[in-house]
Amino acid sequence: MVSFRGSVAHTLIGRYILQGVYMKKLSILPLSFLILCGCASKQEVYLTQSPIKVEQHDLGDYWVQSSEDFRFSLKSNIKVPKTGGYVLINYLIDSNGEIFNPTIVESSPKGEWDLIALKALSKVEYVPSESNSLNIPVYVTTEIKFAE
């Protein structure tokens, strides 16, 4: 389990305790997976107007994180780098506060933290700020920093 505190733009990940969760394989699991996939629907982007581009320091004028704390588990096959780094991710926050189209703009060390940063971003939930009563969708580039 990796824990984050603070906004995703300023998150520093220190020393980790990654806990693997192992589940027994059940013969019914593949069938359940097929049934669930058949019922799942892809969420669509909802826009009240054309998105605008905002800088990270202006994001709070439009959208704020619903919680500064969130947790997630990493699969056991994901290697956690031993050195710190950062990832710049560009993404759309639609009019419902949902994140779409995350794209890695830059990272250092190149590619080492990308999957973990995308996983962290997928756990962030946004709500409109008090000044964004129109739920204006935005494109923003966020920097996620990782400490050693």
C-alpha positions in Angstrom: 0.0 0.0 0.0 1.4 3.4 -0.9 0.0 6.4 1.0 0.0 9.9 -0.3 -0.8 13.1 1.7 -1.0 16.5 0.1 -1.9 17.5 -3.4 -0.8 15.2 -6.1 1.3 18.1 -7.5 3.4 18.3 -4.4 3.4 14.7 -3.2 6.7 13.4 -2.0 6.9 9.6 -1.6 9.3 8.6 1.0 10.3 5.1 2.0 7.7 2.6 1.1 6.1 -0.4 2.6 4.6 -2.2 -0.3 2.3 -5.0 0.7 1.5 -7.7 -1.8 -1.9 -9.2 -1.6 -2.1 -12.7 -2.8 -5.4 -14.3 -3.7 -6.1 -17.9 -4.3 -7.0 -18.7 -7.8 -10.5 -19.9 -8.2 -11.8 -21.8 -11.2 -14.8 -19.4 -11.3 -12.6 -16.3 -11.5 -12.2 -16.3 -15.3 -16.0 -16.7 -15.8 -16.7 -13.8 -13.3 -14.2 -11.6 -15.1 -15.9 -12.2 -18.4 -19.3 -11.4 -16.9 -18.0 -8.2 -15.2 -16.3 -7.0 -18.4 -19.4 -7.5 -20.4 -21.4 -5.3 -18.0 -18.8 -2.6 -17.6 -19.4 0.6 -19.6 -16.7 3.0 -20.5 -17.2 6.4 -18.9 -17.5 9.3 -21.4 -16.1 12.8 -21.2 -18.7 15.3 -20.1 -18.0 18.9 -21.2 -20.2 21.9 -20.4 -17.9 23.9 -22.7 -14.6 23.6 -24.5 -11.8 22.9 -22.0 -9.3 25.6 -21.2 -5.6 25.2 -20.5 -4.5 26.2 -17.0 -1.2 26.2 -15.2 -0.8 24.0 -12.1 -0.7 27.0 -9.8 -4.1 28.1 -11.1 -5.8 24.7 -11.0 -7.3 25.5 -7.5 -9.3 28.3 -9.1 -11.2 25.6 -11.1 -10.8 22.2 -9.4 -9.7 21.0 -6.0 -8.9 17.5 -4.8 -11.8 16.1 -2.8 -9.4 14.6 -0.3 -5.7 15.1 0.3 -5.2 11.5 1.4 -5.5 8.5 -0.8 -4.0 5.0 -0.9 -3.4 2.3 -3.5 -1.7 -1.0 -3.9 0.9 -1.8 -6.5 1.0 -5.1 -8.3 3.9 -7.3 -7.2 5.4 -7.1 -10.7 5.8 -3.3 -10.6 9.4 -2.4 -9.6 9.7 0.6 -7.3 12.8 2.6 -8.3 15.4 3.1 -5.6 16.2 6.7 -6.6 13.9 9.7 -6.5 12.5 11.4 -9.5 9.5 13.2 -11.0 6.8 12.7 -13.6 5.0 15.5 -15.6 1.5 14.4 -16.6 -0.9 16.3 -18.8 -4.6 15.4 -18.5 -8.2 16.6 -18.9 -10.5 17.2 -15.9 -14.0 17.1 -17.4 -17.1 18.9 -16.1 -17.8 16.1 -13.7 -14.3 16.3 -12.2 -13.2 13.0 -13.9 -9.7 12.6 -15.2 -9.2 11.7 -18.9 -6.4 11.2 -21.3 -3.4 11.3 -19.0 -0.2 11.6 -21.0 3.4 11.5 -19.7 5.1 14.7 -20.8 8.4 14.1 -19.2 9.9 12.0 -16.4 13.2 11.5 -14.7 14.7 9.0 -14.5 13.0 8.4 -17.8 10.1 5.9 -17.5 11.0 4.6 -14.1 8.1 6.3 -12.1 5.6 6.5 -15.0 3.3 3.6 -14.0 3.3 4.6 -10.3 2.5 8.2 -11.2 -0.4 7.2 -13.5 -1.7 4.9 -10.8 -1.5 7.7 -8.2 -3.3 10.1 -10.6 -6.1 7.6 -11.2 -6.9 7.7 -7.5 -7.3 11.5 -7.4 -10.8 12.9 -7.3 -11.6 16.5 -8.2 -14.6 18.7 -7.2 -15.2 22.1 -8.6 -13.9 25.0 -6.6 -16.3 27.6 -5.2 -15.4 30.0 -8.0 -16.0 27.3 -10.7 -19.8 27.1 -10.6 -19.9 26.4 -14.3 -17.7 23.3 -13.9 -15.3 24.5 -16.6 -13.3 21.6 -17.9 -9.5 22.1 -17.9 -6.3 20.7 -19.3 -3.5 20.8 -16.8 0.1 19.5 -16.5 0.9 18.2 -13.0 4.3 17.4 -11.6 4.4 14.4 -9.2 7.7 14.2 -7.2 9.1 11.1 -5.7 11.7 11.2 -2.9 14.3 8.5 -2.2 
